[in-house]
Amino acid sequence: MSPGGAAAPAASRGAVPGLAVLPGGAPASVCGPGCVTRSAPRVSAAEVARRYAALAYEIGLGVAQGERLAGPRALRARARGILGALGVELERGRAGRRLTVGGGSGPGTLIVANHISWLDVVALLAVEPVTVLAKREVGQWPVIGTLARRAGSQFIDRDGLRQLPGVVSELSDTLRSGRSVLVFPQATTWCSVSGGRFRRATFQAAADAGAPVRPVTLRYYQHGARSTTAAFLGDETFGASLHRVARARGLTVRVTAHTPLYGSDRGKLAADAQAAVGAEELAAHL
């Protein structure tokens, strides 16, 4: 539904530039461009130009770093640099809480978050660099694909459901090796935290590896008020979405990590993770 209550256009294309995983198929979202905030405060044209220049500089640094970009310090620095270039403030919902669990001697953490924008991945990597499970096409894109590969992303064919068991097995092996992985189990973008159910496929990897699941809530604000300005929905192009973010004044992304979950039942893990993320959304309206 749009902010005004009218039905939004169906068939969201999902998070393309945001490196979002689409486990178990490619579901459609009822959110569309009509859900995006239209009266959001904007910066001047000169400031937009400055932001684009700063963004180009940060991307150039990432390209120049080559394989070193996969290092946690370099990846966090580039992610924070991109947020800063676009004038996006990063806020931790729970100060000092890491996204990963443990000290590195056991399996990695499956980090699962709601999905609103292509900025989601940038914000999460700015908090704690981890492996991102991305759609296959991302690895083929100019510049972005190169950066994704160098950052250590893993890729999945979102339309090849027959490959899903193999992807889950590889993901489980990654977690067993001690590496943590970020996925978006809603499998497409929504204008609100509570939109779309968490699909169970990737939770099987955590169950098989005995890995903890860390639910994370992402929310966007402008000057303290909830905002959909950063949402990437429907048939909108990445360029149009990027330009709206670059023009936004006072945009903040809040990242809130919740208590880790453990278990062997993927359905329960998915339901509990979604409940944790949804509870944070409910608390935001109280």
Secondary structure, 3 states (H helix, E strand, C coil): CCCCCCCCCCCCCCCCCCCCCCCCCCCCCCCCHHHCCCCCCECCHHHHHHHHHHHHHHHHHHHHHHHHHHCHHHHHHHHHHHHHHCCCEEEECCCCCCCCCCCCCCCCCEEEECCCCCHHHHHHHHHCCCEEEEEHHHHHCCCHHHHHHHCCCEEECCCCHHHHHHHHHHHHHHHHCCCCEEECCCCCCCCCCCCCCCCCHHHHHHHHHCCCEEEEEEEEEECCEECCCCCCCCCCCHHHHHHHHHHECCEEEEEEECCCECCCCHHHHHHHHHHHHHHHHHHHCC
